[in-house]
Amino acid sequence: MWEGAAERRRVQRRPMLLPFLLPLFCTALSEQIRYKIPEEMPTGSVVGNLAKDLGFSVQELPTRKLRISSEKPYFSVSATSGELLVSSRLDREQICGKKPLCVLEFEAVAENPLNFYHVSVDLEDINDHMPKFTHTSFELQISESTKPGTRFILGSAYDADIGTNSLQNYQLSPSDHFSLVNKEKSDGSKYPEMVLKTPLDREKQKSYHLTLTALDFGRPPLNSTAQIQVLVTDANDNPPVFSQDIYRVSLPENVHPGTTVLRVAATDQDEGVYSQITYSFSEAGQITQFNLDSNTGEITTLDTLDFEEVKEYSLVLEARDGGGMIAQCTVEIEVLDENDHVPEVLFQSLPDLVMEDAEPGTHIALLKTQDKDSGRNGEVICKLEGGVPFKILTSSRNTYKLVTDGVLDREQNPEYNITIRATDKGEPPLSSSSSVILHIGDVNDNAPVFTKVSYLVHVAENNPPGASIAQVSASDPDLGPNGDVSYSIIASDLEPKSLWSYVTVNAQSGVVFAQRAFDHEQLRSFQLTLQARDQGSPALSANVSMRILVGDRNDNAPRVLYPTLELDGSALFDMVPRAAEPGYLITKVVAVDADSGHNAWLSYHVLQASDPGLFSLGLRTGEVRTARALGDRDSARQRLLVAVRDGGQPPLSATATLHLIFADSLQEALPDLRDDPLPPDPQAELQFYLVVALTLISVLFLLAVILAIALRLRHSSSSSVWGCFQSEVVVPPNYSEGTLSYSYNLCAAPTGKAEFNSLTCNDQLNSGQDILFGDSAGALFPLCNSSESTSHQQAPPNTDWRFSQAQRPGTSGSQNGDETGTWPNNQFDTEMLQAMILASASEAADGSSTLGGGAGTMGLSARYGPQFTLQHVPDYRQNVYIPGSNATLTNAAGKRDGKAPAAGGNGNKKKSGKKEKK
């Protein structure tokens, strides 16, 4: 047994910390420490390191004077190591009896500062008691006429252990005539019943010897045996019968000895001696509180009952007739609690002297109340009697603290009589009082007094270092140095080395400054104790607590916890059944925000989706559900880009990518995971095509410009013109299609090529109209509008084809179009822009505006707005070709001035004509 106990000495300590915060100047902490140990541990065994569990260091032990306050010295504290030791025998059965939970509660008292802590030790049961029968042998008389199936209650055994270590089973030695059935009472205890299997024949066998064994399930299991002798008697036809199988009665605990509990009754239908019934207890040796009249069946009390010791009794009664036949019944007696215990007040510690400068809330003494009653009879209320400057505060269950509740003045009251009355809630209530005398010590009468009992300061995080966050103030009625108050920080829940890097206080003004920018996520609040000290001799001081709360700002973005990436950087896939109904929960985006309050209120939004109408996203939950059923044309792989935003101002966000596969099984999803690429992003493809298109347009435009410059250089070097003829061509106006009427001269060379020598505007054109020549395919050919213009060197064309909204061609520049200012798409805007370009080319050649506009505006301001100037229009006065013709447009002014082309111009023109034919 001691070997098993040695294994159980590996104590399972379960310290449980229950802090109680009291609204006092100096925060006091009441802790509950819980240990669990097996019973019967040797004296001196270590239960646990109580000092370490309370947060005390070894260096503090001599000053804190940690000790145990308990009615029975089961435990003690080592003064050197602070370990909780076993100081006396721990017999669970003796301490708690059959209670399922055995807990020893006591207080640990520490000084400097004075405080106490609740400690509880759970005693676990070990299998140190074996089941024991009241009698080691039984004699049972059974008539030979007893029918099979008749049951006989046998004497039960008693085991002081509980749980599996207690009595669990009975066994009967093998027999052809008898078997055993295990029965259980209402209180959980078990008793055996013997059942007759086959009829008995006294002439064949007069008696039977059986062995009854009681076992428990402990480790190791223990058992005991009892011998049963069954005597077969002549026929006694009818056994006694009780009026009830189970009798139940309730009895107050304060009844006097001899009080009748109840009367049982049994009847026998036999006559003569067989009908005479006697009553007895089945386990008479264990019944010490009750008496049974063997003739009348009346049960009376032998002694007073105590609810605090036993709450319920279960008695087994036997009725035996003259022929030896037995009947049994059970009597269950419930003990009712009465308010029969007076509450008591016990002072745990009391100082010899209380200084008169003790501030309100100063701990004076620790006291405890106890009442052995239960329920409301055991609930105690404490009150402080008399008008004294003290009060009691409830610390925890049945424990109180006596603290000062006013200013103490030794000159007026050198001592106080403290009387505390404890009253329970029973009917009628019982009460008791306890008194102590407190002596007041004399000190300097006037000490600084703070204007507030405590300070609560709110500071937003990311504050500028060096800013003032609060100010404390104290007054001292004394004069001179005794009234000069200086301030300092004397305590904090921060590390002493880092305290001065957080806050400081101005010694003269009491202004508290922040030395650094606070971070709400790292430090949400901290406690300071400030002291106001005068300059007297001796110096007096007062303390006040300041709690600084660091407010939150939205400086942390949400962090996505799910979905996450694999170690190789690949994204996880979620599989969705193809037959998923609308509203099917696919997955959930989980995110957290280190901020607090509204700044941590997250919302979920879809940024991109392969098929936006296929899914729905919970705004606050982040749950991704199907919005509709999967169609035949829907891709089996889907991609969602989810943004998680917080509720701060401005809001911060994070993104998460979900890859979803519609498949009914993992085997069906594997090919998609291994081979199929992700479905293309339409937005990404559109952007790609736009970039490619813009690049091609830019390259073609540059090639066109280079080709135009090269042709211009070749024409300028021509030495002769073969001839010309004039042919005036008038294009009738068609305003519905956006075309304008104009006239021009056509010069033809002998080689079959033609040139436009001069261009004369038709009389139908006014100054507000522009001239443009174009083919059916929409190609633009700007023409000159005056035959008197002079030739001059043309600047390179402007390649910037983009216009702002106000500068775009159209009615007053208000025509709708692309935001980027690209070339207009509809036919009307195209022809309008062609006319504008032709006018700009002609005006640049003449050096003046003939369209009615101001200088440098080409007359476009009046039509398209004042912001549309010449700098927005490219120059297209170089060689212009007419598709399907050999004609080439040139500047006729140069010919009138007598400037002939260069001698080698014919060859160049031929080459140019060949290019045109091609």
C-alpha positions, 0 to 999 in steps of 0.5 A: 500500500505504501508503494502505491501511496509513494506514487500518489505523492507526485502531487497534482497541483492545480493553482487557481488564481481568482483576483478581486480588485478593490476600489482602494488607494493601494490595490489589494489582491486576494488569490485562491490557490488550489492543490490536490493531494492523496490522503495519508501523505506522511508528515513533512511532505511537500504539497506545493510551493505556496510562496511561488504560487502567490508571486513571492520571491525567496528574498521576500519571505522574511519580511512577508512572514507568510503563515497559515491561519486555520482551526486545525493545523493540518498544514504549515509553511516553510519559513525558508522556502515558502513550501506548503508542508503536511503537519498532521495526519490526513485521513480523508475518512476521518475528516470528511466521511463519505462526502464525495468531495473533501476540501480543506480550506484555510487562509494564508496571511502575509504582512508588509503589506497586510493581506490574506489569501484563500487556499484549498486542498482537495484530498483524494481517496486511496483504497486504504479500507476493505469492505467489512461485514457486520457479522462474519456469518449469517443463518437463514431459515427457508421453508421447503415450500418456498417457491423459486424466484423468492428473494432474501436480503443478506447482510451488507458490508461497509467500506469507508472509502468512496468512489471506485475504492468503495464497495462495488460488488457482491459474489456468492459461491457457486450453488445449484439452488441459489444465485445472487443479485446486487441491489442499490439503495437511494444513497448509492450503497449496495446490498445483496439479495439471494434468489432461490433458483430451484425448489428445496427438499428438506428430506434430501438436504437440510442445510446449505453452506454458502460464502458471500464475498464483498469486493471494491474496485480499488488498486489493488482491490480489497475484499472480505467474506461472510459465511451463510448457513441456509436451514431448510424448515418445514412449510410455512406457507406465507411470509410477512408482508410490509405495507410499503417496500420503501418508507420515506420521512423527513426529520428536523435536526433539533428533535429531542431524543426519543422522538418517534420517527415513524411506525412500520407495519407487516402482516402474515396470513398464517395463523398461530405462531407463524403469524407472530411478527418481530421487527429488527434492523438488518444491520443493527450494529451500524445503527446508533441514532435510532431505536426499533421496537421489535413488537410494534415496529416503532422507530424512535431517535436515540440521540440528537441529529446533526445535519452538518454531520449526516444529511440522510439515513437509509435503514433496512428493517426485517420482519420475521414470523414465527416460522422463520420467514423474513420480509424486508423494507427500507426506511429513508430518513432525511435530516432537515437543517435548522438554524441552530448555530450562531455565526462567529467573527474571528480576527485574523490579524490586528495591529497594535497601533494605527497612526493618525495619518492613515489615509482612507482605505488603509487596511487595519485588520482581517476578519472572518465569519463562520456559520456551520449551518447550510443554505440561508441559515449559513449566510452571514451579514457583517455590520460595523456598529457605532459612528467610528471612522472605519468600515468593513469591505467584503473581500471574498466568501465569509472574509472581510477587511477592516479599513479606515473610512475617515480622518483619524485625529489622536487629539480628539480620539486616542482610541476606538472601540470597534464592534462588529456584529454578524447576523445570519439569514435564518428564521429566526436569525441568529447573531453575535458580536465581537469587539476590539480596541484600536489605539491611535498613534500620534504624528504630524497632524496636517498632511497634504491632501489630494483634490481627488481620491483617484485619477483616471486619464485618457490618452490617445495612442501615437501622442507626441512625446513630451506632451502633458497628459494630466495634472495632480494637485494637493493642498496642505493647510500648513504654512511655510515649508510645511505647506510646500508640496512636491510631487513624485511617482513612487509606484507603478505596475510598469517595470521600475527601469522603464517607468521613467521612459513612459511618464514623468511628473513635474515636482512643482506643478504636478503636471504629468508628461508623456515621455514617449508615444504610447501604443494601444496594442502594446500598452492599454493601461497602466497604474501610477501611484503619485505622492505629495510630500511637504517640506516639514520635519518630519515630512508628511506625504499623501498618495493617490492612484492614477490610472492612464488609459491609452485610447485606440487609433486605427493604425493596424490593418486587418490580418487575414488568418484564412485562407493562408499560403502553403510553405512553398507559396502556393494557394490553398484550394476549396472544393465545392460540390457541383450540385451545390444549391444557392446559399451553400456555405463554401468557406469563410474568410477569417481575419483579425485586427489588432485594434479595438472597438470600431477600428477592429470592426471588419467588413468583407468585400469582393474586389475581383471574381472570375464570375461575380454572379456565382458567389455572395460574400457576407459583409460581416461574417466573411462567409462565401456562399453560392449565389446560384447553381453552377451552370454548364458554361461556368468554369470549374475553377473560380477565383475570388479576390476578397478585401477585408476593411476595418471600421476606422477612419481612414479604413485600412484593408487587406486582401485574400485570394480564394481558389475554388474548384467545383467537383464532387470528389477529390479524384475529380478535382485532382486533374484541375489541380494538376493541369488546368490553369486558373480561369483568366481574369477578364479585367487583366486580359482587357488591360493587356489588349489595350496596352498592345493596341496602344503600342501598335498605334504608336508604332504605326504613327511614328512610321507614318510621320517618318514616311511623311518627312521623307517624302517632304524632303524628296519633293522639296528637292525636285527641280522642275514641274512638267505642267499643269492644268487647272480644274476646279472641283466643287464639292456640294455641301452635305451638312447632314453627313458632316461634309463641307463644300470646297474648290481646288485646282488640279495640276497634272504632270506629263507622266500622268501624275497630277498636282493640286496647284491652288485651292479656292474656297467656294462662295458658299463657305463662310469664315466659320467653316473649315475645309477637309478632303478625305476618302471614303475610308475616312483618311484625313487629307488637309488642304490649303485654303488660299492660292496666295499663301507663301511656302515656308519651312514646316515644323515637325508635326505634333504627335500628341493626339489626346485632348481634354474634355473641353478641347475635344471637337464637337459643339462647344467642346461638349461632345461626349467621348473617351476620357483619354481624349482619343480620336472620336468614333462617330462620323460627325465628330470625325468630319468636324475634326478633319475640317479643323485640321485642314483649317489649321494647316491652311492658316499656318501657311498664310501666317494669318487667320481667315476663319474669324478667330484671333491670332494663333487660334485659327478661328477655332476659339469661336467654334470649339471654345477659347481653350482650343488653340493652335498648339493642340492641332498637329501640322499636316501640310506635307504631301497629301495623297488621294486614294485611287488617284495620281494627284498630289497636293502641294503648296501653290504659293511657291509656284506663283513666286516663281520657285521652280522645283529642283532639276532632279525632282522628276525622278523623285516624283516617279518613285513617289508615284510608284509607291502610291501605285503600290 
